[in-house]
């Protein structure tokens, strides 16, 4: 297993969180945001079980890693203008790129590919968690969410 510093692990954990958050922010509703946050939490909590052989995900998302207290899941500072301009998705892409740079030479291409898929899945479950209408009814994936997912997918080469 590769040795990751606390900073490395922080970058690895932040990328999927920012991805899910970016997708949630591009099309916000009071109820849908709560449903989306729950979906993202569930996806992140289940990552270690979903990818038992992935050293990246085990290092950052295993129960031991989460309970160690080493990693801080801080709420990012997102401004309304970042949401309007699409910068929130750019910021997520930046955090993904930082995490991927951390992994260069520390993980196999297969593990990195799975990690990218996990990051994307965090955005996808958020997009599919709640609809855009009143109380989250209506179309599940809005046009804005689909556009954000497409940008994220392209940025990761998926």
ChimeraX commands (.cxc) that place a marker at each C-alpha (Angstrom):
marker #1 position 0.00,0.00,0.00 radius 0.5
marker #1 position 1.33,3.41,-0.91 radius 0.5
marker #1 position 2.23,5.84,1.81 radius 0.5
marker #1 position -0.04,8.85,1.67 radius 0.5
marker #1 position 0.54,11.92,3.76 radius 0.5
marker #1 position -2.37,13.57,5.52 radius 0.5
marker #1 position -2.31,16.22,2.76 radius 0.5
marker #1 position -2.46,13.49,0.08 radius 0.5
marker #1 position -5.43,11.84,1.76 radius 0.5
marker #1 position -7.12,15.20,2.17 radius 0.5
marker #1 position -6.82,15.79,-1.59 radius 0.5
marker #1 position -8.12,12.27,-2.33 radius 0.5
marker #1 position -11.15,12.81,-0.07 radius 0.5
marker #1 position -11.86,16.36,-1.24 radius 0.5
marker #1 position -12.19,15.51,-4.96 radius 0.5
marker #1 position -15.35,13.36,-4.73 radius 0.5
marker #1 position -16.84,15.69,-2.10 radius 0.5
marker #1 position -16.33,18.75,-4.31 radius 0.5
marker #1 position -17.68,16.86,-7.30 radius 0.5
marker #1 position -20.89,15.94,-5.52 radius 0.5
marker #1 position -21.19,19.43,-4.11 radius 0.5
marker #1 position -20.63,21.06,-7.50 radius 0.5
marker #1 position -23.38,18.97,-9.07 radius 0.5
marker #1 position -25.71,19.78,-6.16 radius 0.5
marker #1 position -24.95,23.51,-6.38 radius 0.5
marker #1 position -25.59,23.95,-10.10 radius 0.5
marker #1 position -29.28,23.27,-9.53 radius 0.5
marker #1 position -30.26,23.95,-5.94 radius 0.5
marker #1 position -33.53,23.45,-4.16 radius 0.5
marker #1 position -34.05,23.35,-0.39 radius 0.5
marker #1 position -35.45,19.81,-0.27 radius 0.5
marker #1 position -33.44,18.43,-3.17 radius 0.5
marker #1 position -30.16,19.62,-1.63 radius 0.5
marker #1 position -30.86,17.64,1.57 radius 0.5
marker #1 position -31.75,14.51,-0.45 radius 0.5
marker #1 position -28.63,14.97,-2.59 radius 0.5
marker #1 position -26.38,15.41,0.46 radius 0.5
marker #1 position -27.74,12.16,1.93 radius 0.5
marker #1 position -27.12,10.33,-1.37 radius 0.5
marker #1 position -23.53,11.59,-1.55 radius 0.5
marker #1 position -22.87,10.64,2.09 radius 0.5
marker #1 position -24.15,7.13,1.40 radius 0.5
marker #1 position -21.94,6.81,-1.72 radius 0.5
marker #1 position -18.84,7.95,0.17 radius 0.5
marker #1 position -19.63,5.76,3.19 radius 0.5
marker #1 position -19.98,2.72,0.90 radius 0.5
marker #1 position -16.83,3.37,-1.16 radius 0.5
marker #1 position -14.54,1.05,0.79 radius 0.5
marker #1 position -17.01,-1.83,0.41 radius 0.5
marker #1 position -17.63,-1.10,-3.27 radius 0.5
marker #1 position -13.88,-1.05,-4.07 radius 0.5
marker #1 position -12.33,-3.54,-1.60 radius 0.5
marker #1 position -9.14,-4.01,-3.66 radius 0.5
marker #1 position -8.50,-0.33,-4.39 radius 0.5
marker #1 position -5.64,0.94,-2.21 radius 0.5
marker #1 position -6.53,4.60,-2.88 radius 0.5
marker #1 position -10.12,4.23,-1.71 radius 0.5
marker #1 position -9.13,1.98,1.20 radius 0.5
marker #1 position -6.51,4.49,2.36 radius 0.5
marker #1 position -8.93,7.43,2.29 radius 0.5
marker #1 position -12.43,6.03,2.76 radius 0.5
marker #1 position -12.09,2.88,4.90 radius 0.5
marker #1 position -13.83,2.93,8.25 radius 0.5
marker #1 position -10.43,3.18,9.97 radius 0.5
marker #1 position -9.42,6.16,7.82 radius 0.5
marker #1 position -12.71,7.93,8.46 radius 0.5
marker #1 position -12.55,7.29,12.22 radius 0.5
marker #1 position -8.87,8.20,12.58 radius 0.5
marker #1 position -9.73,11.90,12.79 radius 0.5
marker #1 position -6.81,12.67,10.47 radius 0.5
marker #1 position -9.06,13.88,7.68 radius 0.5
marker #1 position -11.19,16.97,7.98 radius 0.5
marker #1 position -14.20,17.25,5.73 radius 0.5
marker #1 position -14.43,21.00,5.62 radius 0.5
marker #1 position -17.28,22.83,4.02 radius 0.5
marker #1 position -15.83,24.65,1.02 radius 0.5
marker #1 position -16.37,28.36,0.64 radius 0.5
marker #1 position -18.69,28.62,-2.35 radius 0.5
marker #1 position -20.01,31.99,-3.42 radius 0.5
marker #1 position -23.29,32.46,-5.32 radius 0.5
marker #1 position -21.39,33.97,-8.25 radius 0.5
marker #1 position -19.28,30.78,-8.47 radius 0.5
marker #1 position -22.48,28.81,-8.97 radius 0.5
marker #1 position -23.85,31.21,-11.59 radius 0.5
marker #1 position -20.61,31.36,-13.59 radius 0.5
marker #1 position -19.96,27.63,-13.49 radius 0.5
marker #1 position -16.78,28.21,-11.45 radius 0.5
marker #1 position -18.08,25.70,-8.90 radius 0.5
marker #1 position -17.58,22.93,-11.51 radius 0.5
marker #1 position -14.16,24.39,-12.45 radius 0.5
marker #1 position -13.21,24.25,-8.75 radius 0.5
marker #1 position -14.28,20.60,-8.58 radius 0.5
marker #1 position -12.17,19.83,-11.66 radius 0.5
marker #1 position -9.19,21.58,-10.01 radius 0.5
marker #1 position -9.57,19.46,-6.86 radius 0.5
marker #1 position -9.83,16.31,-9.01 radius 0.5
marker #1 position -6.62,17.25,-10.84 radius 0.5
marker #1 position -4.82,17.86,-7.54 radius 0.5
marker #1 position -5.92,14.43,-6.26 radius 0.5
marker #1 position -4.87,12.74,-9.50 radius 0.5
marker #1 position -1.42,14.39,-9.29 radius 0.5
marker #1 position -1.06,13.02,-5.75 radius 0.5
marker #1 position -1.71,9.51,-7.09 radius 0.5
marker #1 position 0.87,9.61,-9.88 radius 0.5
marker #1 position 3.37,6.86,-9.19 radius 0.5
marker #1 position 1.58,5.80,-6.00 radius 0.5
marker #1 position -1.27,3.76,-7.44 radius 0.5
marker #1 position -1.85,1.49,-10.42 radius 0.5
marker #1 position -3.60,2.81,-13.54 radius 0.5
marker #1 position -6.50,0.45,-12.73 radius 0.5
marker #1 position -6.86,1.89,-9.23 radius 0.5
marker #1 position -6.73,5.43,-10.56 radius 0.5
marker #1 position -9.39,4.54,-13.16 radius 0.5
marker #1 position -11.63,3.14,-10.40 radius 0.5
marker #1 position -11.02,6.23,-8.27 radius 0.5
marker #1 position -12.02,8.48,-11.21 radius 0.5
marker #1 position -15.18,6.39,-11.65 radius 0.5
marker #1 position -15.91,6.74,-7.92 radius 0.5
marker #1 position -15.50,10.53,-8.17 radius 0.5
marker #1 position -17.87,10.61,-11.13 radius 0.5
marker #1 position -20.34,8.33,-9.33 radius 0.5
marker #1 position -20.46,10.83,-6.44 radius 0.5
marker #1 position -21.65,13.47,-8.90 radius 0.5
marker #1 position -24.00,11.05,-10.62 radius 0.5
marker #1 position -25.77,9.92,-7.41 radius 0.5
marker #1 position -26.26,13.55,-6.45 radius 0.5
marker #1 position -27.76,14.35,-9.85 radius 0.5
marker #1 position -30.07,11.35,-9.70 radius 0.5
marker #1 position -31.04,11.76,-6.03 radius 0.5
marker #1 position -33.72,14.39,-6.38 radius 0.5
marker #1 position -35.74,15.95,-9.13 radius 0.5
marker #1 position -35.80,19.61,-9.97 radius 0.5
marker #1 position -39.47,20.27,-9.20 radius 0.5
marker #1 position -41.25,21.02,-5.94 radius 0.5
marker #1 position -39.97,18.72,-3.16 radius 0.5
marker #1 position -37.58,17.02,-5.56 radius 0.5
marker #1 position -40.24,15.62,-7.86 radius 0.5
marker #1 position -39.86,16.15,-11.60 radius 0.5
marker #1 position -36.95,15.26,-13.86 radius 0.5
marker #1 position -34.21,13.56,-11.86 radius 0.5
marker #1 position -31.20,14.94,-13.72 radius 0.5
marker #1 position -31.63,18.58,-14.70 radius 0.5
marker #1 position -30.00,20.09,-17.78 radius 0.5
marker #1 position -27.56,22.01,-15.54 radius 0.5
marker #1 position -26.62,18.82,-13.68 radius 0.5
marker #1 position -26.19,16.89,-16.93 radius 0.5
marker #1 position -23.93,19.65,-18.24 radius 0.5
marker #1 position -21.85,19.62,-15.04 radius 0.5
marker #1 position -21.53,15.80,-15.21 radius 0.5
marker #1 position -20.46,16.00,-18.86 radius 0.5
marker #1 position -17.75,18.55,-17.99 radius 0.5
marker #1 position -16.52,16.42,-15.09 radius 0.5
marker #1 position -16.50,13.26,-17.21 radius 0.5
marker #1 position -14.52,15.00,-19.96 radius 0.5
marker #1 position -12.05,16.47,-17.45 radius 0.5
marker #1 position -11.30,12.99,-16.10 radius 0.5
marker #1 position -11.20,11.36,-19.50 radius 0.5
marker #1 position -13.96,8.88,-18.66 radius 0.5
marker link #1:1,2 radius 0.2
marker link #1:2,3 radius 0.2
marker link #1:3,4 radius 0.2
marker link #1:4,5 radius 0.2
marker link #1:5,6 radius 0.2
marker link #1:6,7 radius 0.2
marker link #1:7,8 radius 0.2
marker link #1:8,9 radius 0.2
marker link #1:9,10 radius 0.2
marker link #1:10,11 radius 0.2
marker link #1:11,12 radius 0.2
marker link #1:12,13 radius 0.2
marker link #1:13,14 radius 0.2
marker link #1:14,15 radius 0.2
marker link #1:15,16 radius 0.2
marker link #1:16,17 radius 0.2
marker link #1:17,18 radius 0.2
marker link #1:18,19 radius 0.2
marker link #1:19,20 radius 0.2
marker link #1:20,21 radius 0.2
marker link #1:21,22 radius 0.2
marker link #1:22,23 radius 0.2
marker link #1:23,24 radius 0.2
marker link #1:24,25 radius 0.2
marker link #1:25,26 radius 0.2
marker link #1:26,27 radius 0.2
marker link #1:27,28 radius 0.2
marker link #1:28,29 radius 0.2
marker link #1:29,30 radius 0.2
marker link #1:30,31 radius 0.2
marker link #1:31,32 radius 0.2
marker link #1:32,33 radius 0.2
marker link #1:33,34 radius 0.2
marker link #1:34,35 radius 0.2
marker link #1:35,36 radius 0.2
marker link #1:36,37 radius 0.2
marker link #1:37,38 radius 0.2
marker link #1:38,39 radius 0.2
marker link #1:39,40 radius 0.2
marker link #1:40,41 radius 0.2
marker link #1:41,42 radius 0.2
marker link #1:42,43 radius 0.2
marker link #1:43,44 radius 0.2
marker link #1:44,45 radius 0.2
marker link #1:45,46 radius 0.2
marker link #1:46,47 radius 0.2
marker link #1:47,48 radius 0.2
marker link #1:48,49 radius 0.2
marker link #1:49,50 radius 0.2
marker link #1:50,51 radius 0.2
marker link #1:51,52 radius 0.2
marker link #1:52,53 radius 0.2
marker link #1:53,54 radius 0.2
marker link #1:54,55 radius 0.2
marker link #1:55,56 radius 0.2
marker link #1:56,57 radius 0.2
marker link #1:57,58 radius 0.2
marker link #1:58,59 radius 0.2
marker link #1:59,60 radius 0.2
marker link #1:60,61 radius 0.2
marker link #1:61,62 radius 0.2
marker link #1:62,63 radius 0.2
marker link #1:63,64 radius 0.2
marker link #1:64,65 radius 0.2
marker link #1:65,66 radius 0.2
marker link #1:66,67 radius 0.2
marker link #1:67,68 radius 0.2
marker link #1:68,69 radius 0.2
marker link #1:69,70 radius 0.2
marker link #1:70,71 radius 0.2
marker link #1:71,72 radius 0.2
marker link #1:72,73 radius 0.2
marker link #1:73,74 radius 0.2
marker link #1:74,75 radius 0.2
marker link #1:75,76 radius 0.2
marker link #1:76,77 radius 0.2
marker link #1:77,78 radius 0.2
marker link #1:78,79 radius 0.2
marker link #1:79,80 radius 0.2
marker link #1:80,81 radius 0.2
marker link #1:81,82 radius 0.2
marker link #1:82,83 radius 0.2
marker link #1:83,84 radius 0.2
marker link #1:84,85 radius 0.2
marker link #1:85,86 radius 0.2
marker link #1:86,87 radius 0.2
marker link #1:87,88 radius 0.2
marker link #1:88,89 radius 0.2
marker link #1:89,90 radius 0.2
marker link #1:90,91 radius 0.2
marker link #1:91,92 radius 0.2
marker link #1:92,93 radius 0.2
marker link #1:93,94 radius 0.2
marker link #1:94,95 radius 0.2
marker link #1:95,96 radius 0.2
marker link #1:96,97 radius 0.2
marker link #1:97,98 radius 0.2
marker link #1:98,99 radius 0.2
marker link #1:99,100 radius 0.2
marker link #1:100,101 radius 0.2
marker link #1:101,102 radius 0.2
marker link #1:102,103 radius 0.2
marker link #1:103,104 radius 0.2
marker link #1:104,105 radius 0.2
marker link #1:105,106 radius 0.2
marker link #1:106,107 radius 0.2
marker link #1:107,108 radius 0.2
marker link #1:108,109 radius 0.2
marker link #1:109,110 radius 0.2
marker link #1:110,111 radius 0.2
marker link #1:111,112 radius 0.2
marker link #1:112,113 radius 0.2
marker link #1:113,114 radius 0.2
marker link #1:114,115 radius 0.2
marker link #1:115,116 radius 0.2
marker link #1:116,117 radius 0.2
marker link #1:117,118 radius 0.2
marker link #1:118,119 radius 0.2
marker link #1:119,120 radius 0.2
marker link #1:120,121 radius 0.2
marker link #1:121,122 radius 0.2
marker link #1:122,123 radius 0.2
marker link #1:123,124 radius 0.2
marker link #1:124,125 radius 0.2
marker link #1:125,126 radius 0.2
marker link #1:126,127 radius 0.2
marker link #1:127,128 radius 0.2
marker link #1:128,129 radius 0.2
marker link #1:129,130 radius 0.2
marker link #1:130,131 radius 0.2
marker link #1:131,132 radius 0.2
marker link #1:132,133 radius 0.2
marker link #1:133,134 radius 0.2
marker link #1:134,135 radius 0.2
marker link #1:135,136 radius 0.2
marker link #1:136,137 radius 0.2
marker link #1:137,138 radius 0.2
marker link #1:138,139 radius 0.2
marker link #1:139,140 radius 0.2
marker link #1:140,141 radius 0.2
marker link #1:141,142 radius 0.2
marker link #1:142,143 radius 0.2
marker link #1:143,144 radius 0.2
marker link #1:144,145 radius 0.2
marker link #1:145,146 radius 0.2
marker link #1:146,147 radius 0.2
marker link #1:147,148 radius 0.2
marker link #1:148,149 radius 0.2
marker link #1:149,150 radius 0.2
marker link #1:150,151 radius 0.2
marker link #1:151,152 radius 0.2
marker link #1:152,153 radius 0.2
marker link #1:153,154 radius 0.2
marker link #1:154,155 radius 0.2
marker link #1:155,156 radius 0.2
marker link #1:156,157 radius 0.2
marker link #1:157,158 radius 0.2
view
